[in-house]
Amino acid sequence: MLRVFEGRFGRLAVVDLAPDDPVEAHPDPAVVLRREAGQLRFLNPGELYVALDYERALVFSPSTEWLRASFPAVFEAAEGKPFPLATEAMTPRIRQLASTLAIEARNDQFLSPERLEFMLQELLLSILDAYLARRSPISLWKGSRFEDSRIRRAIELLRARPNKDMNIDRLANQVGLSRSRFYDLFELCTGFSPRTYLDLLCVEAAIARLAGGQGKIAEVSAELGFSAQSNFTRFFLQQVGVPPSHYRRSVNAQAAAEPQPPHASGGARPA
């Protein structure tokens, strides 16, 4: 086990699984994010997943209390089996979250509890939207903090293009709310102000690009809507605690020093 994080959200672990290593969901459900395979493995309480080949995975075991507080229609009335299917292909959004979570976990000296819980909340929202809500005959958002479809629409718009220059008042108008009502509802639903939510999305996008070597820092800065690289550097320093250049060097050094799991010569078998 490479990293373990615990909080009110439950438990997140970064693990290297060898063939026949088990992952058990007990007593809470679990989600195994198999990034290399591009798959999620869902475990209802009491279920077991056994690795068939060497793989590195993220194992998220959300607290039942945390789940029920946020999504009661899913996790109170599911008779202990909220996940109907065992395996799903990752959506682009979930793949991005899995990648950023793995990067942040490896560089946990810079990872704040707020940012970790934000990404895990985003993961659960994406799972509900992509795999559960669209297949259910009843509204799985009912009774949840995210029941208001206008706020869910605003979140979709923020995710679509995280940009520091986004006009939040215009966003409120796009979803049919006054400025003051939008700010109140958004914070009630998400636990964050719209501007803080956008900042966290910008940090997530920046980390993904910096760690992936995707462009120069000036290019990342411009893509995220900063008028000058110095403004982006100041923002990143405030949010993460180090300048973006330092973070990129740390990611590269950590990746070079960290042992990689062996791979079986025959290749991975499907789970």
ZIPELIN-V458057 format. One record per pair of residues at least 24 apart in sequence whose ideal C-beta (glycine too) atoms are under 10 Angstrom apart, sorted by the first residue. I is the first residue (numbers start at 1). J is the second residue. D is the distance in whole Angstrom. If there is no record, write none. Layout:
I;J;D + I;J;D
This chain:
1;59;9 + 2;56;8 + 2;102;10 + 2;105;8 + 2;106;8 + 2;258;8 + 2;259;9 + 2;261;10 + 3;58;9 + 3;102;9 + 3;104;10 + 3;105;5 + 3;106;7 + 3;107;10 + 3;108;6 + 3;111;10 + 4;59;10 + 4;105;9 + 4;108;10 + 5;60;10 + 5;101;10 + 5;104;10 + 5;105;7 + 5;108;7 + 5;111;8 + 5;113;9 + 5;116;6 + 5;117;10 + 5;120;9 + 6;61;10 + 6;63;9 + 7;63;9 + 7;66;9 + 7;113;6 + 7;116;7 + 7;117;6 + 7;120;9 + 8;63;7 + 8;65;8 + 8;66;6 + 8;69;9 + 8;113;9 + 8;117;8 + 9;60;8 + 9;61;9 + 9;62;6 + 9;63;6 + 9;65;10 + 9;66;5 + 9;67;9 + 9;70;10 + 9;113;9 + 9;116;8 + 9;117;5 + 9;119;10 + 9;120;5 + 9;121;8 + 9;123;10 + 9;124;9 + 10;60;7 + 10;61;5 + 10;62;4 + 10;63;4 + 10;64;8 + 10;65;9 + 10;66;6 + 10;67;8 + 10;120;8 + 11;59;8 + 11;60;8 + 11;61;5 + 11;62;8 + 11;63;8 + 12;58;7 + 12;59;7 + 12;60;5 + 12;61;8 + 12;62;9 + 12;101;7 + 12;105;7 + 12;116;7 + 12;117;10 + 12;119;9 + 12;120;7 + 12;123;10 + 13;57;9 + 13;58;7 + 13;59;5 + 13;60;8 + 13;61;8 + 13;105;9 + 14;56;7 + 14;57;8 + 14;58;6 + 14;59;8 + 14;101;8 + 14;102;7 + 14;105;5 + 14;106;7 + 14;108;9 + 15;51;9 + 15;55;9 + 15;56;7 + 15;57;6 + 15;58;8 + 15;59;6 + 15;261;10 + 16;51;9 + 16;54;7 + 16;55;8 + 16;56;5 + 16;57;8 + 16;259;8 + 16;260;9 + 16;261;4 + 16;262;9 + 17;49;9 + 17;50;9 + 17;51;4 + 17;52;9 + 17;53;8 + 17;54;7 + 17;55;5 + 17;56;7 + 17;57;6 + 17;59;9 + 17;261;8 + 18;51;7 + 18;53;9 + 18;54;6 + 18;55;9 + 18;261;8 + 18;262;8 + 18;264;10 + 19;50;9 + 19;51;6 + 19;52;6 + 19;53;6 + 19;54;7 + 19;55;9 + 19;264;7 + 19;268;10 + 19;269;9 + 20;50;6 + 20;51;7 + 20;52;8 + 20;53;10 + 21;49;9 + 21;50;7 + 21;51;5 + 21;52;10 + 21;54;9 + 21;55;9 + 21;57;10 + 22;48;5 + 22;49;7 + 22;50;5 + 22;51;8 + 23;47;9 + 23;48;7 + 23;49;5 + 23;50;8 + 23;51;8 + 23;57;8 + 23;59;6 + 23;61;9 + 24;48;5 + 24;49;8 + 24;50;10 + 24;61;10 + 25;49;8 + 25;59;9 + 25;61;7 + 25;83;9 + 26;61;9 + 27;61;9 + 27;64;7 + 27;80;10 + 28;60;10 + 28;61;5 + 28;62;6 + 28;63;6 + 28;64;5 + 28;65;9 + 28;66;9 + 28;67;8 + 28;75;10 + 29;60;9 + 29;61;7 + 29;62;7 + 29;64;8 + 29;67;8 + 29;75;8 + 29;78;9 + 29;80;9 + 29;81;9 + 29;82;6 + 29;83;7 + 30;59;6 + 30;60;7 + 30;61;5 + 30;62;8 + 30;83;9 + 31;57;10 + 31;58;8 + 31;59;8 + 31;60;5 + 31;61;8 + 31;62;8 + 31;83;8 + 31;88;10 + 31;94;10 + 31;98;10 + 31;120;10 + 31;123;8 + 31;124;9 + 31;127;7 + 32;57;5 + 32;58;7 + 32;59;5 + 32;60;8 + 32;61;10 + 32;87;10 + 32;271;9 + 33;57;6 + 33;58;4 + 33;59;8 + 33;60;7 + 33;90;8 + 33;94;8 + 33;95;9 + 33;97;8 + 33;98;4 + 33;99;9 + 33;101;8 + 33;102;8 + 33;123;8 + 34;58;9 + 34;87;9 + 34;90;8 + 34;98;9 + 34;268;9 + 34;271;7 + 35;90;8 + 35;94;10 + 35;95;7 + 35;98;5 + 35;99;6 + 35;101;9 + 35;102;7 + 36;261;10 + 36;263;9 + 36;268;8 + 37;87;9 + 37;89;9 + 37;90;9 + 37;268;7 + 37;270;8 + 37;271;7 + 38;89;6 + 38;90;5 + 38;91;10 + 38;94;10 + 38;95;7 + 38;98;9 + 39;87;6 + 39;88;7 + 39;89;6 + 39;90;6 + 39;270;9 + 39;271;7 + 40;83;9 + 40;85;10 + 40;86;9 + 40;87;7 + 40;88;5 + 40;89;8 + 40;90;6 + 40;91;9 + 40;94;7 + 40;95;10 + 40;98;8 + 40;123;10 + 40;127;8 + 40;130;9 + 40;131;8 + 41;83;10 + 41;86;6 + 41;87;6 + 41;88;8 + 41;271;6 + 42;81;10 + 42;82;8 + 42;83;4 + 42;84;9 + 42;85;7 + 42;86;6 + 42;87;7 + 42;88;7 + 42;127;8 + 42;131;8 + 42;132;10 + 43;83;7 + 43;86;8 + 44;78;8 + 44;79;10 + 44;80;6 + 44;81;4 + 44;82;7 + 44;83;6 + 44;84;9 + 44;86;9 + 45;80;6 + 45;81;8 + 45;82;9 + 46;80;8 + 46;81;9 + 47;81;9 + 47;83;9 + 47;86;8 + 49;86;8 + 49;87;10 + 49;271;7 + 50;271;9 + 51;268;9 + 51;269;10 + 51;271;8 + 52;264;9 + 52;268;7 + 52;269;4 + 52;270;8 + 52;271;6 + 53;261;9 + 53;262;10 + 53;263;7 + 53;264;5 + 53;266;8 + 53;267;8 + 53;268;4 + 53;269;6 + 53;270;10 + 53;271;9 + 54;260;9 + 54;261;4 + 54;262;5 + 54;263;6 + 54;264;6 + 54;268;8 + 55;261;7 + 55;263;9 + 55;268;7 + 55;271;9 + 56;102;8 + 56;258;10 + 56;260;8 + 56;261;6 + 57;98;9 + 57;102;9 + 57;261;10 + 58;97;10 + 58;98;6 + 58;99;10 + 58;101;6 + 58;102;6 + 58;105;7 + 58;123;9 + 60;98;10 + 60;101;8 + 60;120;7 + 60;123;7 + 60;124;9 + 60;127;10 + 62;120;7 + 62;121;10 + 62;123;9 + 62;124;7 + 62;127;10 + 66;117;9 + 66;120;9 + 66;121;9 + 66;124;9 + 67;124;7 + 68;143;10 + 68;144;10 + 69;144;9 + 69;145;8 + 70;121;7 + 70;124;7 + 70;125;9 + 70;128;9 + 70;143;10 + 70;144;6 + 70;145;6 + 70;146;7 + 70;189;10 + 70;191;9 + 71;124;7 + 71;125;9 + 71;127;10 + 71;128;6 + 71;132;9 + 71;133;10 + 71;140;7 + 71;141;8 + 71;142;10 + 71;143;8 + 71;144;5 + 71;145;8 + 71;146;8 + 72;140;9 + 72;141;10 + 72;142;8 + 72;143;5 + 72;144;6 + 72;145;10 + 73;128;10 + 73;132;10 + 73;133;9 + 73;136;9 + 73;138;7 + 73;139;7 + 73;140;5 + 73;141;7 + 73;142;5 + 73;143;5 + 73;144;7 + 73;147;9 + 74;124;9 + 74;127;10 + 74;128;7 + 74;132;6 + 74;133;9 + 74;136;8 + 74;140;5 + 74;141;9 + 74;142;10 + 74;143;10 + 74;144;8 + 75;124;10 + 75;140;10 + 75;144;10 + 76;143;8 + 77;138;9 + 77;140;10 + 77;142;10 + 77;143;10 + 78;132;10 + 78;140;10 + 82;127;10 + 82;128;10 + 82;132;8 + 82;140;9 + 83;127;9 + 83;131;8 + 83;132;8 + 84;131;8 + 84;132;8 + 84;135;7 + 84;136;9 + 85;131;7 + 85;132;10 + 85;135;9 + 86;271;9 + 87;270;9 + 87;271;6 + 88;127;8 + 88;130;8 + 88;131;5 + 89;130;10 + 89;131;10 + 90;126;10 + 90;130;9 + 91;126;7 + 91;127;9 + 91;129;9 + 91;130;5 + 91;131;9 + 92;126;10 + 93;122;8 + 93;123;9 + 93;125;9 + 93;126;5 + 93;129;9 + 93;130;8 + 93;156;10 + 93;159;7 + 93;160;10 + 94;122;9 + 94;123;7 + 94;126;5 + 94;127;7 + 94;130;7 + 94;131;9 + 96;122;10 + 96;126;9 + 96;159;9 + 96;204;8 + 96;205;8 + 96;208;6 + 97;122;6 + 97;123;5 + 97;125;10 + 97;126;7 + 97;127;10 + 97;204;8 + 97;208;9 + 98;123;8 + 99;204;10 + 99;207;9 + 99;208;6 + 99;211;8 + 99;212;8 + 100;203;9 + 100;204;5 + 100;205;8 + 100;206;10 + 100;207;6 + 100;208;5 + 100;211;8 + 100;212;10 + 101;204;9 + 102;211;9 + 103;204;10 + 103;207;6 + 103;208;7 + 103;210;9 + 103;211;4 + 103;212;9 + 103;247;9 + 103;251;6 + 103;254;9 + 103;255;9 + 104;203;10 + 104;204;9 + 104;207;7 + 104;208;10 + 104;211;9 + 104;240;10 + 104;251;10 + 106;211;9 + 106;250;9 + 106;251;7 + 106;254;5 + 106;255;7 + 106;257;10 + 106;258;7 + 107;207;9 + 107;211;8 + 107;240;9 + 107;242;9 + 107;247;7 + 107;250;6 + 107;251;6 + 107;253;10 + 107;254;6 + 107;255;10 + 108;254;10 + 109;241;8 + 109;242;9 + 109;250;8 + 109;254;10 + 110;207;9 + 110;239;10 + 110;240;5 + 110;241;6 + 110;242;6 + 110;246;9 + 110;247;7 + 110;250;7 + 110;251;10 + 111;207;10 + 111;240;9 + 111;241;10 + 112;200;10 + 112;203;10 + 112;239;8 + 112;240;8 + 112;241;8 + 114;191;9 + 114;192;9 + 114;196;9 + 114;200;8 + 114;239;10 + 115;200;6 + 115;203;7 + 115;204;8 + 115;207;9 + 115;239;8 + 115;240;8 + 117;191;8 + 118;190;9 + 118;191;9 + 118;192;7 + 118;196;9 + 118;197;8 + 118;199;10 + 118;200;5 + 118;201;9 + 118;203;9 + 118;204;8 + 119;200;8 + 119;201;10 + 119;203;10 + 119;204;7 + 121;145;10 + 121;146;10 + 121;190;8 + 121;191;8 + 121;192;9 + 121;200;10 + 122;155;9 + 122;159;8 + 122;190;10 + 122;197;10 + 122;200;9 + 122;201;8 + 122;204;8 + 125;152;8 + 125;155;7 + 125;156;10 + 125;159;10 + 125;190;9 + 126;159;9 + 128;152;10 + 129;155;10 + 129;156;9 + 144;189;9 + 145;188;7 + 145;189;5 + 145;190;7 + 145;191;8 + 146;189;5 + 146;190;8 + 147;189;8 + 148;175;9 + 148;177;9 + 148;185;6 + 148;186;9 + 148;188;9 + 148;189;6 + 149;175;9 + 150;174;9 + 150;175;4 + 150;176;6 + 150;177;6 + 150;181;9 + 150;182;8 + 150;185;7 + 150;186;9 + 150;189;10 + 151;175;7 + 151;177;9 + 151;182;8 + 151;185;6 + 151;186;6 + 151;187;10 + 151;188;8 + 151;189;5 + 151;190;7 + 151;194;9 + 152;189;8 + 152;190;10 + 154;182;7 + 154;185;9 + 154;186;7 + 154;189;9 + 154;190;9 + 154;194;7 + 154;197;9 + 155;186;9 + 155;189;9 + 155;190;7 + 155;194;9 + 155;197;7 + 155;201;9 + 158;186;10 + 158;194;8 + 158;197;6 + 158;198;6 + 158;200;10 + 158;201;6 + 158;202;10 + 159;197;10 + 159;198;10 + 159;201;6 + 159;204;10 + 159;205;10 + 160;201;10 + 161;201;9 + 161;205;9 + 161;223;9 + 161;224;9 + 161;225;9 + 162;197;10 + 162;198;7 + 162;199;9 + 162;200;9 + 162;201;4 + 162;202;5 + 162;203;9 + 162;204;7 + 162;205;5 + 162;206;9 + 162;223;9 + 162;224;7 + 162;225;8 + 163;198;8 + 163;201;9 + 163;202;7 + 163;205;9 + 163;223;8 + 163;224;6 + 163;225;4 + 163;226;9 + 164;195;10 + 164;198;7 + 164;199;8 + 164;201;10 + 164;202;6 + 164;221;9 + 164;224;6 + 164;225;4 + 164;226;6 + 164;227;9 + 164;231;8 + 164;232;8 + 164;235;7 + 165;224;9 + 165;225;4 + 165;226;8 + 165;227;8 + 166;194;9 + 166;195;9 + 166;198;6 + 166;201;10 + 166;202;9 + 166;225;7 + 168;193;9 + 168;194;5 + 168;195;6 + 168;197;10 + 168;198;7 + 169;194;10 + 171;198;9 + 198;225;10 + 199;235;8 + 199;238;9 + 199;239;6 + 200;239;8 + 202;226;9 + 202;232;9 + 202;235;8 + 202;236;9 + 202;239;8 + 203;235;8 + 203;236;7 + 203;238;10 + 203;239;5 + 203;240;7 + 206;232;8 + 206;235;9 + 206;236;6 + 206;239;9 + 206;240;8 + 206;244;7 + 206;247;9 + 207;236;9 + 207;239;10 + 207;240;8 + 207;244;9 + 207;247;7 + 207;248;9 + 207;251;8 + 209;244;9 + 209;248;9 + 210;236;9 + 210;240;10 + 210;244;6 + 210;245;9 + 210;247;6 + 210;248;5 + 210;249;10 + 210;250;10 + 210;251;7 + 210;252;10 + 211;247;8 + 211;248;7 + 211;250;9 + 211;251;4 + 211;252;8 + 211;254;10 + 211;255;8 + 212;248;10 + 212;251;9 + 213;248;8 + 213;251;9 + 213;252;8 + 217;243;9 + 217;244;5 + 217;245;6 + 217;247;10 + 217;248;8 + 220;244;7 + 220;248;10
